Amino acid sequence: MSKAGGGRKRSASGRDRRSRAQEPDGEGGPDEAVTFITETVADLVELAKRHKLEILGYLLAMVQLEAEERLRLRSRRKLS
């Protein structure tokens, strides 16, 4: 099965090798990124469930759990 043209294009490297200290203004740091991912994935999980996309919903739920765990661990370290 092949796709006919169109679709999204991937960036050449797929990864940004800049250090966290080199992040452009306005993009926030890792805490903001994890918070954004957690909130966004929660919406995607609901969308997948609504459309009965079981495997996709399961995988997104795993991403959500991982992001929530990272948030929990980061906030715990900050309290120490």
PyMOL commands that set and color helices and strands:
alter all, ss='L'
color gray80, all
select helices_A, chain A and resi 20-22+30-50+54-79
alter helices_A, ss='H'
color red, helices_A
deselect
rebuild
show_as cartoon
